[in-house]
Amino acid sequence: MAKFTKMHVYPAEGGETIHIPAATVQGERPGPHAVITAGIHGGEYPPVAAAIQLYKQLDPAQVSGTVTIITVSNVSAFEHRSMFVTPVDGKNPNRCFPGREDGSYTERMVYYLFRDFISKGDLHIDAHCGDLIESLAPFAEYSWGVDPEVDRKSKEIAVYYGLPNVVGELCDLTKEYAGLNYENSARHGIPSALVEAGQHGQLEQDAVEIHLAGMKNVLRHFGVLDGEAWENDGYELFQGVTAVEAPVPGIFYCQVKPGDYLKKGQSIGRLEDYFGTALGEVFAPADGKVLYITDNPAMIQDGFILDLATKEKI
């Protein structure tokens, strides 16, 4: 039974160093090993605050097994207030898993994160929120199609986090690399889910509380934390998400918001050039629910506009 923190330091190319802060709670009794990663993206603060609060509140006497919490997975991005990408090499860590030991800074960072922490776990929660230019409807996402037992437990992580929207994404095993953190865990036999609550990277207490309650509920459900888990019987289940992107660069005037239900062919918004000339409308590719959007109107070619959760995979 113990409770401790350590800043792990790894070498990177060009004399850079990678820092991974890990907080560990070793319980009084044997049990599963739960791993929580927060701060994969440097501008997503509520899950970071929730992860720190969870460590401070956990009592080893109430824990069976071990809880490992990576409070800020991407320290470089956090310190530089960088959206989406690591400033050292400009790569999105949540597109780089499982990483490479001989790769770029971000590739090495996620390689060590998975090798030394996530891969040791029996279950994995990857906590996020809307980045500095994103708003969203709280949701959880998990992979299925790798292994029935992993699929089942991954869905349970997503459901017991207590969010109103749950998405099951069929894992594309034809891809050599997962890219996504939670999908990579599932591919390696570790039940995992991506969980998102909070807007624009703002450190809002209600979002922190949503994450903190979700983390505790999942730990209770899997017998890591004492107490009864509460059932989430009010969620809506989706079978996939479809990204909507800008066909050309310009200024996008969005007319939908997170949580809206769209019909196929419905207008999402319009694009104009830098002189106000119309470039065309963007339309919903299917019936679905808006999960999250880019609130900033500046769009590059193929710039991300929104993710649409659908009842059927398209």
C-alpha positions in Angstrom: 0.0 0.0 0.0 1.6 3.2 -1.2 1.0 6.6 -2.9 3.8 8.4 -4.8 4.6 10.6 -7.8 7.6 10.6 -10.1 8.7 12.7 -13.1 10.0 10.3 -15.7 12.6 11.7 -18.1 13.5 10.3 -21.5 16.0 11.4 -24.2 14.7 12.7 -27.6 16.4 13.8 -30.8 18.3 17.1 -30.9 19.1 17.1 -27.2 15.5 17.5 -26.2 14.0 15.7 -23.2 10.6 14.2 -22.7 8.9 14.5 -19.3 6.1 12.2 -18.2 4.6 12.9 -14.8 3.1 9.7 -13.3 1.1 9.5 -10.0 0.6 6.0 -8.6 -1.7 4.6 -6.0 -1.0 1.1 -4.9 -4.0 -0.3 -3.1 -4.3 -2.3 0.1 -5.6 -5.4 -1.7 -4.8 -7.1 -5.0 -6.8 -6.1 -8.0 -6.7 -4.7 -11.6 -4.3 -2.1 -12.8 -6.1 1.0 -14.1 -4.2 3.6 -16.2 -5.5 7.1 -16.8 -4.0 9.5 -19.3 -4.8 13.2 -19.4 -3.2 16.0 -21.2 -2.4 14.2 -24.4 -3.3 17.5 -26.0 -1.7 20.5 -24.2 -4.7 22.8 -24.3 -7.2 20.5 -22.7 -7.3 21.4 -19.0 -10.4 20.0 -17.3 -9.2 16.3 -17.5 -5.7 17.4 -16.3 -7.3 19.0 -13.2 -9.6 16.0 -12.7 -6.6 13.6 -12.9 -4.7 15.5 -10.3 -7.7 15.7 -8.0 -8.3 12.0 -8.4 -4.8 11.3 -7.2 -5.1 13.6 -4.3 -8.5 12.1 -3.2 -7.7 8.4 -3.7 -7.0 6.5 -0.4 -4.9 3.3 -0.9 -7.1 1.7 1.8 -10.0 2.0 -0.5 -8.2 0.7 -3.6 -7.8 -2.8 -4.8 -4.9 -3.1 -7.3 -3.1 -0.1 -8.7 -4.1 3.2 -10.3 -1.5 4.9 -12.5 -2.4 8.5 -13.5 -0.4 10.4 -16.1 -1.6 13.9 -15.2 0.0 15.7 -18.2 0.9 13.3 -20.9 2.3 16.0 -23.2 4.2 18.4 -21.0 5.8 20.2 -24.0 2.4 21.1 -25.5 1.0 22.0 -22.0 3.8 24.4 -21.2 3.6 26.1 -24.6 -0.2 26.2 -24.6 -0.2 24.4 -27.9 -3.4 23.2 -29.5 -3.5 19.6 -30.9 0.2 19.3 -31.7 3.5 19.0 -29.9 5.4 22.2 -30.6 8.8 20.4 -31.0 7.8 18.6 -34.2 4.3 19.8 -35.0 2.7 16.3 -34.7 -0.6 15.3 -33.1 0.2 12.7 -30.5 -3.2 11.2 -30.8 -2.4 10.2 -34.4 1.0 8.7 -33.5 0.3 5.6 -31.3 2.1 3.2 -30.7 5.0 5.5 -31.6 8.6 4.7 -32.4 11.6 4.6 -30.1 13.8 6.0 -32.9 11.2 8.5 -34.2 10.5 12.2 -33.8 9.9 13.8 -30.4 6.1 13.1 -30.4 6.6 9.5 -31.7 9.1 8.8 -28.9 6.9 10.4 -26.3 3.9 8.2 -27.1 6.2 5.2 -27.5 7.4 5.6 -23.9 3.9 6.5 -22.7 2.6 3.3 -24.0 5.6 1.0 -23.2 6.1 2.1 -19.7 2.6 2.9 -18.5 -0.4 2.1 -20.6 0.8 -1.4 -21.6 1.1 -2.3 -17.9 -2.6 -1.7 -17.3 -5.7 -3.9 -17.3 -7.9 -1.0 -18.4 -7.2 2.5 -19.8 -9.1 5.8 -19.7 -7.9 8.5 -22.1 -9.4 11.8 -20.9 -9.9 14.8 -23.2 -12.0 17.9 -23.7 -12.6 20.4 -26.4 -9.3 22.0 -27.3 -8.9 25.8 -27.4 -11.0 26.3 -30.5 -13.4 23.4 -30.0 -16.8 22.9 -28.4 -18.5 19.6 -27.9 -21.4 17.5 -26.6 -19.8 15.2 -24.0 -19.1 11.8 -25.4 -17.2 8.6 -25.0 -15.7 6.5 -27.8 -14.4 3.0 -27.9 -13.0 0.5 -30.4 -14.6 -2.9 -31.2 -13.8 -5.8 -33.5 -10.4 -6.8 -31.9 -11.4 -9.3 -29.2 -14.9 -9.9 -27.7 -13.7 -9.5 -24.1 -11.7 -6.4 -24.9 -14.7 -5.0 -26.8 -17.1 -5.6 -23.9 -14.9 -4.0 -21.3 -14.0 -1.1 -23.5 -17.7 -0.4 -24.0 -18.2 -0.6 -20.2 -15.5 2.0 -19.7 -17.3 4.3 -22.1 -20.7 3.7 -20.7 -19.8 3.9 -17.0 -18.0 7.2 -17.5 -21.5 8.5 -17.4 -21.6 10.7 -20.6 -24.7 11.1 -22.7 -23.2 10.0 -26.0 -21.3 6.8 -26.6 -19.7 5.8 -29.9 -18.5 2.4 -30.9 -15.9 2.6 -33.7 -15.1 -0.6 -35.7 -11.3 -1.1 -35.5 -9.7 -1.0 -38.9 -7.2 -3.8 -38.5 -5.9 -3.3 -42.1 -4.1 -0.2 -40.8 -0.6 -1.0 -39.6 -0.7 1.6 -36.8 -3.6 2.6 -34.6 -2.8 6.3 -34.4 -5.4 6.9 -31.7 -4.4 6.3 -28.1 -7.5 4.3 -27.0 -7.5 2.3 -30.2 -3.9 1.3 -29.8 -4.6 0.1 -26.3 -7.5 -2.1 -27.5 -5.3 -3.5 -30.3 -2.9 -4.6 -27.6 -5.6 -6.3 -25.5 -6.2 -3.4 -23.0 -9.8 -2.3 -22.7 -9.9 1.4 -23.3 -12.1 4.4 -24.1 -11.7 8.0 -25.1 -13.8 10.3 -22.9 -14.5 14.0 -23.7 -16.2 16.7 -21.6 -15.4 20.4 -21.5 -15.2 23.3 -23.9 -12.4 25.4 -25.4 -9.8 24.2 -23.0 -11.4 26.3 -20.3 -10.8 25.1 -16.8 -14.4 25.1 -15.8 -15.3 23.3 -12.6 -18.4 21.6 -13.9 -16.3 19.8 -16.6 -13.7 18.9 -14.0 -16.4 17.4 -11.8 -17.8 15.4 -14.8 -14.4 13.9 -15.4 -13.7 13.2 -11.7 -17.0 11.5 -11.3 -16.5 9.4 -14.5 -13.1 8.3 -13.4 -14.3 7.2 -10.0 -17.3 5.4 -11.4 -15.3 3.4 -13.9 -12.8 2.4 -11.1 -15.7 1.3 -8.9 -17.3 -0.7 -11.8 -14.1 -2.7 -12.3 -13.5 -3.2 -8.6 -10.5 -0.9 -8.3 -12.2 1.6 -6.0 -14.5 0.7 -3.1 -18.2 1.6 -3.5 -21.1 0.9 -5.9 -20.9 2.1 -9.5 -24.0 3.9 -10.7 -25.7 2.8 -13.9 -25.7 5.1 -17.0 -28.9 4.1 -18.6 -29.6 7.4 -20.4 -26.9 7.4 -23.1 -27.4 7.4 -26.8 -25.4 4.8 -28.7 -23.8 5.5 -32.1 -22.0 3.2 -34.6 -19.4 5.6 -35.9 -18.3 9.2 -36.6 -17.8 11.0 -39.8 -15.5 14.0 -40.1 -16.7 16.9 -42.2 -13.9 19.0 -43.7 -13.7 22.3 -45.6 -13.3 21.6 -49.4 -11.3 24.8 -49.9 -9.6 27.4 -47.7 -11.5 30.3 -46.5 -13.7 31.7 -43.7 -16.4 29.3 -42.5 -19.6 30.6 -41.1 -21.0 27.7 -39.1 -24.8 27.5 -38.4 -24.9 24.3 -36.3 -23.8 23.5 -32.8 -22.8 20.5 -30.7 -25.7 18.3 -29.9 -27.7 19.3 -33.0 -29.3 16.5 -35.0 -28.7 16.9 -38.7 -30.4 15.3 -41.8 -28.3 14.2 -44.8 -27.9 17.1 -47.1 -28.7 19.7 -44.5 -26.6 22.8 -44.7 -23.9 23.1 -42.0 -22.6 26.5 -43.0 -21.0 28.5 -45.8 -17.5 29.3 -46.9 -16.4 32.7 -48.2 -13.0 33.9 -49.4 -11.0 36.7 -47.8 -13.1 39.3 -49.7 -16.5 37.9 -48.8 -17.1 36.1 -52.0 -19.2 33.0 -51.6 -17.2 29.8 -52.1 -20.1 27.4 -51.4 -22.0 25.6 -48.7 -21.0 22.6 -46.7 -23.6 19.9 -46.2 -24.1 17.0 -43.8 -23.0 13.7 -45.4 -25.5 11.6 -43.4 -28.2 11.8 -40.7 -26.4 12.2 -37.3 -25.7 14.2 -34.2 -23.0 16.8 -34.0 -20.4 15.7 -31.4 -17.9 18.5 -31.7 -17.0 21.4 -33.9 -14.2 23.9 -34.7 -15.6 27.2 -33.5 -12.8 29.2 -35.1 -13.8 30.3 -38.7 -10.4 30.1 -40.2 -10.2 27.1 -42.5 -7.4 25.6 -44.6 -7.9 23.0 -47.4 -9.5 19.9 -45.7 -9.6 21.8 -42.4 -11.7 20.1 -39.8 -15.2 21.5 -39.3 -17.0 18.9 -37.2 -17.5 15.2 -36.3 -21.0 13.7 -37.0 -22.0 10.7 -34.9 -24.1 8.3 -37.0 -26.4 5.4 -36.1 -24.9 3.4 -39.0 -21.3 3.3 -40.2 -20.9 5.2 -43.5 
